[in-house]
Amino acid sequence: MQRLSHSGLPNSHQALLKNQHLLSGRLALLGVASEHLLTKLPSSGLAMTEHAGVFQALERDGTWQASFGYDDPAVAQGSYDSIVVFLPKARAELEMRLALARSLATNKAQLILIGEKKEGIAGAVKQLKAVAPQAFKADSARHCQVWCAESIEPAAGFRVQDWLTWRAVECASVSVDIAGLPGIFSQDSLDDGTRLLLETLEEQPVEADSLLDFACGSGVIGAWIQAWQAAREAPVASVDGVDVQSQAVICARETYQRNQAVGTLYASDGLAGLDGLWSGIISNPPFHTGVRTDTSMTEQFLQDVKRHLKPGGELRLVANSFLPYEPLIKRYIGNVERLQENSRFTVYRAFRNK
Ligand SMILES: C[S@@+](CC[C@H](N)C(=O)[O-])C[C@H]1O[C@@H](n2cnc3c(N)ncnc32)[C@H](O)[C@@H]1O
């Protein structure tokens, strides 16, 4: 999810503000992308976001009940009269978000679905109508459609565990079970970039007693490294992980538990919330949010990563070959080597000076 700064609210949030006359009673907002929305609304309630950075900002605000994603205790309590669902990128996640919305509803609650046309609101309406056939289009504004369903049918308690899926991932004859949730990166199969990264880890392991997987997603890299080490009866290094997305942190914890992997899993927007030092940092970092290519998060990561590497520590990173990371790694860490490349991806390695 892209985080927007003070300068502008996302279109979907602006469309809600234009239609705030539709809101009544206690509010629940699901999928908040900017904390600046809250102060502009007439009353308060629950604000759920999957983004660790937005969540921190919502908590600081203090007037709303903030929830970090789908398994926060805050979403298991309370009922709301108006529930706003912002359209998520993944269709499967919309289904989960609508189920959460229904679990939060009072008897006569109304549900409002808002999304941009280019994000596929027209298709999403089918999903809305499957749970609320009475839904009608209330407005088109700010490139968005606003759909409203009155007196929705409340549903039984929501449990994120009911949405968990499992798949086996195999690489270099080592197999691990990986948890998935709607909206998570590469839920159905091992990403090709991640596979290339794991193959280099088999051929040239990162020599480190403590590792960090930046942007860990479902925890596949950490679980695989430890399973690979255990299969060789080598010492198993703990692999900490960090991701900004709530579903990723939930899945990584499940993946680690199922595979008996060891490491602390953090929710953080970039490395800002972390103060550890590791002897190896591994990553298949994010580069794409929304419709345009965006490398700013990874550029920020490359600027910050040296502070978290022990002297002599290694950065191992896979990325689409067209992304301009090689000069950045050189600038911020030091000499960079290309360990592997294929038609799409390159695996880079760089060491921090001793
Ligand atoms: C390319 S995926 C890699 C996931 C996993 N490591 C794998 O290989 O399957 C990138 C991950 O970066 C996470 N991410 C995006 N922005 C982030 C940020 N600012 N800080 C930390 N993680 C972020 C996404 O949630 C996503 O899980």
The ligand as a MOL file (V3000), in Angstrom:
LIG
                    3D

  0  0  0     0  0            999 V3000
M  V30 BEGIN CTAB
M  V30 COUNTS 27 29 0 0 0
M  V30 BEGIN ATOM
M  V30 1 C 9.0410 -8.4400 -3.2010 0
M  V30 2 S 8.1630 -8.7720 -1.6920 0 CHG=1
M  V30 3 C 9.2430 -10.0050 -0.9790 0
M  V30 4 C 8.5570 -10.8600 0.0560 0
M  V30 5 C 9.3500 -12.0870 0.5060 0
M  V30 6 N 10.6390 -11.7110 1.0450 0
M  V30 7 C 9.5190 -13.0630 -0.6420 0
M  V30 8 O 10.6330 -13.1660 -1.1350 0
M  V30 9 O 8.5320 -13.7110 -1.0210 0 CHG=-1
M  V30 10 C 8.4460 -7.3050 -0.8370 0
M  V30 11 C 7.8210 -7.1470 0.5450 0
M  V30 12 O 8.1420 -5.8190 0.9720 0
M  V30 13 C 7.1450 -5.3870 1.8630 0
M  V30 14 N 7.2710 -3.9330 1.9890 0
M  V30 15 C 6.7670 -2.9660 1.1790 0
M  V30 16 N 7.1030 -1.7630 1.6440 0
M  V30 17 C 7.8350 -1.9460 2.7620 0
M  V30 18 C 8.4310 -1.0650 3.7000 0
M  V30 19 N 8.3520 0.2530 3.5490 0
M  V30 20 N 9.0790 -1.5960 4.7630 0
M  V30 21 C 9.1470 -2.9370 4.9290 0
M  V30 22 N 8.5840 -3.8280 4.0720 0
M  V30 23 C 7.9400 -3.3390 2.9990 0
M  V30 24 C 5.8700 -5.8820 1.2230 0
M  V30 25 O 4.8350 -5.9400 2.1830 0
M  V30 26 C 6.3030 -7.2580 0.6820 0
M  V30 27 O 5.9990 -8.2690 1.6130 0
M  V30 END ATOM
M  V30 BEGIN BOND
M  V30 1 1 1 2
M  V30 2 1 2 3
M  V30 3 1 2 10
M  V30 4 1 3 4
M  V30 5 1 4 5
M  V30 6 1 5 6
M  V30 7 1 5 7
M  V30 8 2 7 8
M  V30 9 1 7 9
M  V30 10 1 10 11
M  V30 11 1 11 12
M  V30 12 1 11 26
M  V30 13 1 12 13
M  V30 14 1 13 14
M  V30 15 1 13 24
M  V30 16 1 14 15
M  V30 17 1 14 23
M  V30 18 2 15 16
M  V30 19 1 16 17
M  V30 20 1 17 18
M  V30 21 2 17 23
M  V30 22 1 18 19
M  V30 23 2 18 20
M  V30 24 1 20 21
M  V30 25 2 21 22
M  V30 26 1 22 23
M  V30 27 1 24 25
M  V30 28 1 24 26
M  V30 29 1 26 27
M  V30 END BOND
M  V30 END CTAB
M  END
